Amino acid sequence: MAGRRRWSTEEILDTAAELLRTSDAESFSVRKLAAVLGTDSSSLYRHFRNKTELLRAVADRILLAAMDGYRAEGDWKQRIMSLALRVREAFGQHPQLAAVWGRYASGGTGSRLVMEEVLQALRASGLPDAQIPARYHRIAVLIAALIASEAGISTLTPEEHEQGLELFRVAVLGADPERFPALAHFAREVRPLGVDRRVAFEEILAVQLAHIEAAICLS
């Protein structure tokens, strides 16, 4: 009788990524993955010690994809902005995995490549070495939070999206001007969170980079 097929690490990660495109990290399980592969959970634990390690590996592949073909060009701010937009785009194609990355992070090659480029860019800025780790951390937290937030919106079904827009319209346009005077005043200009996400992403990150630049000028 033929034994069960032995799946490679890459095949396991490919299948896990497919499952995560239609579910989230909470509902994902090694048992479900094993069932799709036609094997048992114990065979997968030869590759990954637990679910968290597996999820981190899947998220790291997105970072690897983001870094594929990347070239450091421009000044230090342009390098960080370009890298951040590449990571945003990569996770935008796999929004369920953005939440995984935001929660579990990653210690794989993809993560190291991203970290290395941001740290190199910060060194190129002229920032003192002693300040670089803290500045890097703030940039990393900001990028991860923005990407995870955006991914949460992009995973909504069309029905959920429309319902959210309707609730937004009721809450904003129907605001009582006596109780919410500022909201009523700006009601027609305030836009839902899902609008102009890339512009908002760039502007928020640019503010952080400008803050770093100002600190360099003062040092």
N, C-alpha and C positions, 0 to 999 in steps of 0.2 A: 504494500500500500504506500503510495507516494506521501511524503511528509508535507507539511505546510510550507508555503513559500517563505523564504527569508527576505524581508523587506529591508532596503538600504535606508540609511538615515535620511538621505535626500527625498526618497519616495515617501517616507513617513511625514516629513515636514511639508511636502507638497499636498498630501491628503489632509493634513491638519489645517493648512491654510485654506483649503477649499471648504472645510467644515466651518471654519471661523467666519467665512464670508456670509454665511447664512444663519449664524448664531453668535452668541457672545461668550466671553470667557467664563461666565458663571454657569451656563448650560453645557459648555464643552466639557468632555471628560475623556480620559484615556480609554475607558471601556467603549464609548461610542466610536472613537477612532479605530480601535481594534476591530470592532464589528464591521466597519466599512472596509477595512483591509482584509477581512476574513481570517483574522487570527485572534489570539487571546492577549489580554493585557500584559501578561508576564513577558511575552516576547518583545513588547515595546519598552519595558523597563530595562532591557539590556542596553538600550540606546539612551534612555533618559531616566533619571532616578525618580522623577515625580512629574506631576502635571505642570507645576510652575516652571521647571527647567525646560520642559517641552515648549511652553508658551513663549518663554524668553528666546528660545532658539528660532521660533517662527517669526517673532518680531524682528530679530536681528537680521533675518534674510531681507526684510523690507529696507533696512538701513543699508545693507550691501547693495541692493538694487539702486538705492538713491545715490550711492557713491560710484556706481559703475559709470565710467566715462567722465567723472568729475575732474575738472582742472582748476587749480587755484589761479584766479585772474582778478586784476583790479587791486584796490587798496584793501586794508584789513576789514573795513566795514562792508565793502562789496563782497568780499569772500564769505563773511558770515551770513550776509543776507542771501547770497546765491545758494549757499549750502542749506540754509533753513528752508528756502522755497523748494529745493529739491526733495528734502525730507517731507515737507508738507504735501507735495504732489504725490510722492510714493505712497504715503499713508492715505491720501485721498482716494487712491484706487483700491485700498483695502481698509475701509473705515473701521471695521470691527477690530482689526489688529492695532489700530491707533490706541484704542482703550487698553489693550493688552500692554502695549509699550509704555503708556502713561502709568500703568499700575505696577508692572513687574520690571520695567527697564530691561537692560540687556548687558551682558558682559562679553559678547562675542566679537568677532572680527569687525562686523559692521559698526557696532557701537564704538570700538576703538578707533576706527577710521574717522568717524564723525568727531569724536573727542579730540583726536590728534589735530584735525584741521582747525577746529575752533581755538584750541590752545596755541597752535602755530600762528593763527591770525592775530590773536591777542598779543602774542610776543612781538609780532611785526608792528603793532600799534604803538609801541614804545612804553606800554604800561609796565611798571616795575614788576618783576617776577613775584614778589611777595603778595601783590594784589590780584594776580591772574587767577588762582584757584577760586576765589570768592566770586569774581566777575564771571568766570566760566559757569559756575553753579547757577547764578541768577539767569544767565542766558539759556542754559539747558532747561531749567524749570519753566521759564517763560515759553519757550518753543514747545515743550511737551504739553503744557497746559492748553495753549492755543490750538494745537493740532488735535488733542483729545476732545476739546470742546467742539471744534468744528466737525469732527467725526460723529459726535453724538447727534448733531443735526442732520447730517447726510444719511444716516441709517434709518431715518423716519420713513414710513410708507407714505405714498401720496395722500392717503386719507388722513393720516396723522399730521402731515404737513399742512393740509388745508384746514384741519380743525385748529391747529396752532395759530394759523393766520387769522382765523375768525375770532378766536379768543383774544388775540392781540388787538384786533380792530375794536372789539367790544370794550376791552380794558382801557385802551388809549383814547379812541375817539369818543367813547361814552363817559370819560372821566368827569366827575362833578367838579366844576371850576371853583366852587367854594372850598371843597375839601382838598382838591389837588390842583391848585392854581397854576403851578409851573407845568405840570403834565398837560393840562388843558391848553395852555398857551402854545406849547411846542408839539401838540398832538399830530399835526399834519406833516411835521418834519421828522419826527422820531420814526425810525424804521425797525423792522423785526431783526432779530439776531442773525438770521441767515443771509441778510443782504450785504453785498460787498465784503465778503469774508477775506478775500485776498488783500484788498486794500487795507482793511483793518489790521490784518496780520503784519503787513509791511510797516504800517505806521507805528504800531505798538512796539515792534522790534527796533525800528529806527530810533524811537525815543530812548530805549535802553542803550543803544550804541552811542547816541549823542551824549548820554549821561556819562558813559565811559570816556568819551573823547574830552568832555569838559574836565573830568578828573585828571586826565593826562596833562592837560594844559596847566592845571593848578599844581601839578607835582614838580 
